[in-house]
Amino acid sequence: MQEIRVELTKNPKQKPAPGAPLPFGTIFSDHMFLMDYDKGKGWHDARIVPFGNLDMSPAAMCLHYGQSVFEGMKAYRAVDGRILLFRPDRNMARMNSSNDRLCIPQIDEKFAEKAIEKLVSVDKDWIPTSEGASLYIRPFIIGMDPHIGVHPANHLLFIVITCPVGNYYPEGLNPVKIYVEKNYVRAVRGGMGYTKTAGNYAASLKAQDEAEKQDYTQVLWLDGVERKYIEEVGTMNVFFKINGEVVTPELQGSILPGVTRMSVIEILKKWGVPVVERRLSIQELADAAKDGKLEEAFGSGTAAVISPIGHLKWGDDIMVINDGKIGELSQKLYDTLTGIQWGKIPDPFGWTVEVK
């Protein structure tokens, strides 16, 4: 396993004061991790350096052809002072799945985990201490060849940056309003929907803009072929409690396999709560709401953890869920996940990794 060179900044930035607002993804810590890839040489020159701009050609292939993948994870300051990561092995495994689809060379997952741990350790003073705040970690890989031509890059850069964050949604744990998209599609089976790549999010911008104009927080995507089966929200996987059973769309290649989604399913099974992964049409959901069987709805993701959904708009059909309040199960899942992540409760699954 290669060594990681560390160059500490000589000009540390002012850190946010305890309790100060931490808008998501806008304040960045002092350092970043970089590692190069060259065809014939492999991944090399792993280093932690002061956070700063990248030196790249305007012809860099990532800027023109979208050969890029990324991940999202967090570091938490536990109640006893320890620094914890949550299931970093799953994030690195998913990154390699994305790499495979985007023709990006595989990374050494264990080495990548160690690199992230080292970066977090170097910038540990950036991890917030306020309730509900954490250090967001963004690993990503981009094609760097200065060449205009459609083919996989021969030179790539693996980068990790971090930023202290508060709640992803301004609503916090209050239920959000979701707009069901009918005109645009995000992904189809055989495409890149199951990967975490920039193009998937570019495809979502138009619908997200329309949702915001109608005062909705996020977009719920339907399948790209029949336009009737629920897939995911722009930044979250989704779950619905229908007549006592929790239903989430099954993974068929067009939905991101979320780490939080996986964790929610495992927790529900441990609790003995009926949970099923299957196709779920928007019409079935609307019928369940009309019949009073739609008891709860929530999204899951690294950024928001658990985000209750109180309001769904599908065309002219407005579904108000649980009187627009957070449900009992959603609250219990949030308390359990955040309890494990912040070390407030025991971790029976062995999901957390302590950063030394």
N, C-alpha and C positions, 0 to 999 in steps of 0.2 A: 504494500500500500504506500503510495507516494506521500512525501512530506507536504505540509501546507505552510508556505512562507507567510509571515505576518508582518505587515508594515502599518504601524499605528499612526493615526493622524496627529499632526502637530498643531492643528487648529480645531479642537473639539467644538461642536456646536452647542448652543444653549438648549438645554433640555426643557420640555414643558414642565411647568410647576405642578406639584401634586394637585389633582382635582381640576386642572385646566381642561378645556374642551380638546378632544382628540378626534377631529374629523377624519373619517376613514381614508387612508391612502394619500395623505397630503404632507405629513411630517416624516422625514427619513433619518435614520440613525447615522452614526459616524462612519461606519465601515460597510464594505460589501465583499462578497466572495466572487472570484473569477477563476475560470479554468478553460483553457483552449483545447480545441480539437483540430488536428490536421490529418488528412488522409495519409495513411502510411506510417503515421506516428502515434495516433490514438489521442486519448485525453492526457493533457500534460500541463505543467506550470500552474498548479493549484496555489492560489494566494488569496490572502485577505488584505485589502488595501483601503485607503480612505475613500468614502463615498464620493463619487464624482461623475462627470459626463464621460460617455464612451467615445473613443476615437474610431469612427467608421466612415467608409466611403458612402457618398450619396447613391452609389450603385450597389450597395450591400443588398444581397438577394432577399433578406428578410423584409426589406422595405417594399419590395416589388412583388414577391410571390408568396409571402405569408408563411414561410417555413419557420415556425416558432411554436413552442409549447411552453406551458407554465403550470405551476402548482400554487396552492394556497394552504398555509398551515399557520399555527400560532405557538408562541411560547408564553407560559403563564407563570406568574409569581405566586407560589402556593402560600397558604396561610401561615405555614411554618418557615417561610423564607426560601424554600427550595425553588428551583426553576424547572418547570416541567414542559415537555413536548407531548403531543397527543397523537399516537399512532403514526409516527413519521415513516415507518416502514411501508405503510399502505400508500402514502403520498409518493414515495420514490418508486414503488412498484407501478403505480398508475402513470407516473411520468414516463417510465420505460414503455408502457403500453402506448402512450401518445407518441413517443419517439418512433416506435415501430411503424405506426401509421403514417408519420410525417417523414420517413426515411432519414431519421436522425440516429446516429450511432448510440447504442445502449450505454448507459452510465453504470458504474459500479455502485449499486444501491447502498451498500454498507458504507462505502467511502463518502458518498453524498450525504448520508445521515451524519457521519462524523464531522464533515465540513460544516454542516448547518449547526451542529452542536457547538463547534469551535467559534463560529461567527456569533452565535447567541451569547456565548460565554464572554467574548471580547466586548460585546455591546450590552452586557447584562444590566448596566445602570439605566438603559433605555426602557427596560420593561416596567410598565406602569404599576403603581401600587394601589390605585383607586379601584373601587368595587366595579367589577365587570369589564375592566380594561385589560389589554394584553398587548403583546408584541406580534404583529402580523408579519409573516415570513413569505416572501415571494421568490421561489426558485424559477428560473426560466432559461430556455436555450434558444438562440437565434442563429440563423445562417448568415455568415459574414462575408462571403466571397464578393469582391467588387466586380460583379459580372451580371449583365442583363441577358438572361437566358434561362429557360425553364428546365431545371434539373436539380437534383439534390446537391446541397452545398458540400464542398470539400473542407471548408474551414468554418467552425462554429464556436460559439462562446456560451459557456454555462455561467450564469450569474445568479447570485442570491442577494436580495436587498431586504431590509426590514423597516417597519414603521410602527410606532405606538398607536394604538387605535382604541376607540370606545365602541359604542353600538354601531352596527352597520346601518340599520334603519333608524331614522329619526324617531319613529314610534317606539323604539326599544322593544319591550316585550308586549306592548299593546298590539292587538290584531291589525294586520295590514290589509289594504284593499288591493285586489288582484283583478286584472283585466284579461279576459280570455281572447286570445288573438285568433281571428277568423280569416284574414286576408293573406298573411305572410307565413312562411314556414322557416324553421331554424335548421332542421337537419332531417335526413332520411337514412334508413338502414342501408349500409354499404358506403355511407359517407363518413363524416368525421364527428358525428354527434357524441360518440362515446369518449372522445379525446378532449383534453383541455388545451385547445389551440385558439389562437387569436381570431381566426376566421369565423368560428362559431359565434363569437361575441359581436363581431362586425355585422353578422347576419341578423342580430337581434336589435340593432340600434333603431331602425325605423319603427318597429312595433313599440319599443320602449318609449320613444319620443311621443308616439300617439297616445300611449297609456298615460304618460305624465300630463299631456294636454287635457286629459279627461279626469285629472286628479286621482290617478291610480298609481300605486307604488311600484308594481312590477307586472310582468306579462306571464300568463300561463300559456304554454305552447301546446298545440295539438299536433298529432302525427302529420308528417309531410305528404302522405299519399291519400288517405281517406278523409283527412281533416276532421276526425271525430274522436280519436282516442287521446286521452291526456298523456302528456310526456313529462315536462318539468317546467318550473318557473325559471326565469332568466338567470338567477343566481342560486337556485335551490332545487333540490328534489322535493317532491310533494307526497303527503300522506293524507288519507281521509278515513275518519272513523265512521263507518256506516253500519248502523244497527248492531253495534257491539264489536264489529270486526274492523281491524285496521287494514286498509288497502293502499298499496303504492304501485305505480306502474312498473311492470317488469322490464328488465334490461334486455333490449333487443338490438342494440347497436346504435341507436339514435339518442340514447339518454346517458348522461354522465354517471358513472358508478361512484357516487359520492361516498367519502369516508364516513361522514356523519350519518348518511343514509344507512350504510352497513351497520354502524354502531347502534342506531335506533332499532333496527330489525333484531339485532342480537340481544339488546336489552329487553325488548318486548317479549321475545321468546323465553328469556330467563324468567320474566314475570308471569309467564303463562297467558299473556294477552294474545288472542287470535290475530295473526298478521299474515297477509298473503300478498304475493307479488303477481299481478296479472294485468291484462289489458282492462282499462276502465274508460268507458266512453263518457264524454261530457253530457250526453243525454241521460245516461244512467245516473250520473251525479245530480243533474237537475231534477230528475224524478225522485231521487232519494231526498233531496232538499224539500221538494213539494210535499212528500209524504211524511216529513218530520223524522226521517231516518238518518239524515246527515248530521251527526252529532258534533264532530270536530273536524277541522282541517288545519294543517300546519306544513311549513316548509322546513327543510333541514339543510345545513351547510356550514362550512368552517366559519364564514364571516358572521352569520346571524345565530348559529347553533340551532336553536328552534325558534321559528317565527310563526306564531299563530295567524291564521287567515280568518278574518271576520266577515269578509265581503267579497263575493265573486260576481263579475259582470260578464255575461255571455249574451251578446247581442242586446236584446231588450229584457232579458231575464236577469234579475238581480237576486242573488242568493245571499241571504244574511245568515251566518252560521253561528250557532250558540249565542244568539242575541248580540253578536259583535264582541263577545268577551272571550278571553282565553279559557280553553277547556281544562278540565282536571288532568287529563292524560298529558296534554301538551305541557302543562306546568310541571308535572312530575318528571317528564323526560328532560325538560330544561334544567330542573334542579339536579337531576342525577348526572347528566352530562357535564354541566358546569361544576358540579361538586367533585367529580373525578378529575376534571381538567385543572381545577384550582387546588386540588388536594384537600378538599373539605371533608370528603367522605372516602372510605376505602375503595380501592380499585380492584374489584374481584376478577377483572378480565386481563390484568397486566398490560393495559393500553398505554400507560404513561411511561415516559423515559426521562430520567433526571439528567439535567445538564450540570456538569461539575465546573 
